[in-house]
Amino acid sequence: SGLAAFEVAKRVRAGERILVLGGTGGVGHYFVQLAKLNGAAFVAGTAARPERLAALGADRAIDYAAEDVWTMPEFEAEPFDTVVDFAGGAWARAERSAIVKSGRLGGRFLTTTPDSPTYEVHGIWQGLRTFLFPALARHLATRIDRSRPRYSFVMGLNAAARDNLRAMVALLAQGRLRSVVDPAGPFPFTTDGVRAALKMQESRHA
């Protein structure tokens, strides 16, 4: 999770406004902190428990069950430069939303997940259909149609993973970055404990 967050955070531009979808998840909670460290001027995030986002340093925490971030007037008045989707499936709304800048104005959409947060891959062809083909089509289309934010699928684990890990460990050791464990855990390594952990993971609210 941390390595994926670190790789996406390397794309943060100093002074930009960022919306993080899934800001308190395994990847999201690291990214919110790293985005601020890398110079983001304003970081907003969505979460089931927004108070956790505020504790991570987010400038605006949004309860997605209570508010529809895509129609909020404050963000339509001052759109985001970048939307980062760790929850999955947000492109359909982001590509024509008034809360994110167009590609012509430098707007971007970054994600580490396919459209569905839950998927099964049984073989190379299915993997290509799930990950590569949709991402490649959107990548190319948004370079041509600049009325939409520029789409990028970011691979969290790549050739830079070892260097990223060293940098993350240094930030953790310096106290500039922290890991957050859900208060419900850790679960005991028993049959019931494993079932409880998997049930929480399946809820997508860990």
Secondary structure, 3 states (H helix, E strand, C coil): CHHHHHHHHCCCCCCCEEEEECCCCCCHHHHHHHHHHCCCCEEEEEECCHHHHHHCCCCEEEECCCCCHHHCHHHHHCCECEEEECCCCCHHHHCCCCCECCHHHCCEEEECCCCCCCCCCCCHHHHHHHHHHHHHHHHHHHHHCCCCCEEEECCCCCCCHHHHHHHHHHHHHHCCCCCCCCCCCCCCCCHHHHHHHHHHHHHCCC
